[in-house]
């Protein structure tokens, strides 16, 4: 559909995919809602676009991807891409910060900045839809099960710890927060996954994610414990 008030993204994606696969595309644009309803009624379908190859109706964009043997972008399977993107970007940000320093890259500050930036980005992911995060988080976090309010506090505490680390605040006002939420989270994940053997989705990158609860969630919490330890080490140095 390509009208004055709507341009169908799945139509554009379908056309692009067909062209990349070497097809010559007869693109029949629908310019009004009436034309869309006519096509839906003609093919007895609920959505457009509808792709037809050599006289055979394939369906919409997701069906077209399946036709070419490609995984659906909205697959219900496990998806680690958000976690990889967050940690990889956070590491590069930490490296960039280190490169601005006159002393160059030093392992301990680099690791501290990497963890701090990761915590900030993970907090953003949770805060972008706080309700969705809490709905997922309370299914495995032990403290949130007892007091739901903790689920709403957690992203803010994580953001506070990350920002305070980057700001160079005293370990006395930062490390206890990171240590508490890190240990409590690690215990919760360990119980849910490794003791109770529950198959849940992780809320580490926000609600409604397809990241399985397990090693990734445990890593996030252990990061906070390590962050607290690094702050104390820097105080002692």
Buried (B, 14 or more C-beta within 10 A) or exposed (E): BEBEEEEBEBBBBBBEBBEEEEEEEEEEEBEEEEBBEEBBEEEEBEBBBBBEEEEEEBBBBBBBBEBEEEEEEEEEEEBEEBBEEBBEEBBEBBEEBBEEEEEEEEEEBBBBBBBBBBBBBBBBBBBEEBEBBBBBBBBBBBBBBEEEEBBBBBBEBBBBBBBBBBEEBEBEEBBEBBBBBBBBBBBBBBBBBEEEEEEBBBBBBBBEBBBBBBEBBBBBBBBBBBBBBBBEEBEEE
